């Protein structure tokens, strides 16, 4: 088993989804490992669909009542896997300067921008997330570049743009103030408890939608 395959097995055993990998190039941030050597490959890890949620909810972080439970679980879990391979955990919350996770995601796997600003996956739709990454000194084996066509390109109705109750989603613009105000109100309980209505309207990967408990967890974090 190669080191990359072993890393993948370890990450998945820890409850994470392998979200692709790419080789570090000259334009990327200079990421150094514990021994000060340069990172040469970045592996993205996260969730895909609703299946990984149970691992987090069974964790100590989910039950301790302290803030940022999912971020703390992600750091503990990813740092633990990184240590096994002499790597370094990287996170979207690290910064400033902030690491370009959305750009990295498009280099690592076939995801595309959506009208909601969330990256869309042809299988998982909008129901996926990047919890962090691991930088390693290993050189990624040669792999075919990620290609494909965005499912949004063939979506004629684009219900994500017409479903928001307060019109917070328009082409090229997201009114975060209007969205948060609505979700915080009695009228927005559906979005709070079931998840963003515009996001739920997307037909791609609808079978992978988050269950209500997971959706409400994320929406309450957004409101806070």
N, C-alpha and C positions, 0 to 999 in steps of 0.2 A: 504494500500500500504506500503510495507517495505521501509526502508530508502534507500536500494540499488536500488529498483525500482524507488523511487522518485528521486534519484541522476541521474539515467539513463534518466528519463523523462526530468529533468532540462537540462542535457547536450545536449540531442537531440533537445530540444526547442531552445537552444543557437546556433544550427547549427553544432554540433559535432556528430561524430559517436562513439557509445560505442564499444570499442575494447577489451573488456574482463577485467577480474580482477583476482587477486591471493592474497593469504595470505602471509604476510611477514614471512620469516624464519630467523633462526639465522645467516645464511651466507650472508643475504642481508645487504645493507648499513643501518646504524642506522639513520632513518629518524624521526625527532622530529616535532611535531605540535606546534602551537602557545603557547599552555599551557605547553610545554615541555614534554607532554606525547608521548609515542612511537606510530608510525603508525603501524597498524596491517593488513591493506589491502591497496593494490594499484590498482587503476582503470585506465586503459589506455583509452585515447580519441584521436580521430583524424578524418581523412577523409577516406571514402571508396567509390571508384568510383568517377565520376565527379559531382555528385549531390550536394555536399557540397560547391563547389566553389562559387556559387552565393551568399551565405551568406557572405563570405569574401569580394567579390567584391563590395557589397553594404555597407561596413563598412566605418567609418571615416578613419581608417588606410590605406585602399586601395586608398583613394583619397587625402591624405595629402601631398604626394610627398616626405615623409621622408624615410630613409632606413629601411630595415627589417620590412616592413609592415605586412607580414604574421606572423612573430614571435611576433610582438607587439599585433596583434589581438588575437593570440593564448593565450598569457599571460593574456590579459585583460579578455577574455572570460572564460578561465579555472579558473583563480583566482576568478572570480565572482561566478562560480558554487561552487568552493571549499569553499568559505566563507559561503555559505548557509548551508553547512554540517559540519562546523568546521574542514575542511580539509586544506591541503596545496598543492598548485600547484607545479608540478615538470616538468622539461623541458630537452630535449636532449642537449640544449645549456648551461645548468648549468654545470659549472666545470672550470678547473679541481678540483677534480676528476670528470670524466664524469659518469653519471648514465648509467647503462647497459640496455638501452631501447630495443635493439634487443633480449637480453636474456629474458627480461621481457615479450616481445611480444610472445615469444614461450611458455611461461608459461601461458599466458592469453588466447590464442586462437590458432586455428589450422593453423599456418603459418610455412613455411619451408625455409631454405636457397635456393637461386637459383644461377645458374652460374654467374649472374650479381652482386651477392653480396646483392641484394635487397631481402627481405623476400617475398615469393610468397604465396598468399592466394588461396585456391581452387576455390572460387567464383570470387573474385576481381582481381585475377591474380597479376600483378605488379602495379596495379593502386589503391594504398591505401597509407596512411601515418599515422604516429603517431605524433600528434601535442603536446602532453604532457600527464601528468597523474595527478591524485589526490590521495594523501595519506590521509587515514582516520583512526580513532581509532576503528571503528566498525570491528567486526570479520566477515569475509565473510561466508555466509551460505555454508554448505557442498555442493560440486558440483563434478560431474564426471571429472576426469582428461582429459585434451585435448589430443586427439589421432587422428590419420589419416595417410594418405599416401601422400607424396609430389607429386603434378602433374608433377614435373620434372622427377620423377622416370620412368614414362611411356611415356615420350616425346622422340621419337626415333630420330627425325631430329635435335633437339636443334638449331633452327634458330637463337637464341640469340647469339650463339657463332660464327656464320659465316656471320652475316649481317653488322657488324661494318665496315664502309668504310676505316678505318685506322688500323684495326686489334687490337684495344685497349683492346678487351675482349678476353681472352684466359682462359682455365680451371685453376682456382686458382689464376688468376692474372688480375689486371685492371690497365692499363697504363693511369693514370689520366692526365699526361702531354700531351700525344699524343691526348687524347680525347679533352681536353680543347683547344689545338692548332687548331684542326680540326673545332670544333664548332665555334671558333672565326674567322675562315677564310670564304672567299666567297664560297668555296667548301662545307662548313658545314652549309649552310643556312637551308637546309632541317631539319637537326637535331636541329638547333637553333629554328626554327619557328614551327616545328611539334612535337618536342620531340625526344629523343634518338632513333635512328633507330633500334638498337639492342633490346631495350625495346619494341618498337612497333611490333617487329617480333614475340614476344611471343604469341601463340594462346590462352593461358588461360585468360579468362575474357576480351577478345578483345573488347567486346561490352561496356566495362567500361573505355576505353581509355580516357585520358584527352582531352578536346577540345583544339584547337590550342592556344587560349589565355592563358589557364592555363599551357600548356606545355611550351610555350615560356617564361612565367613568371619564371618558375623553371629553365629553361636552362640559361636564362640571369643571374639569381642569381648564378648559378654554375660558369659561366664564370667570374663574378665579384670576 
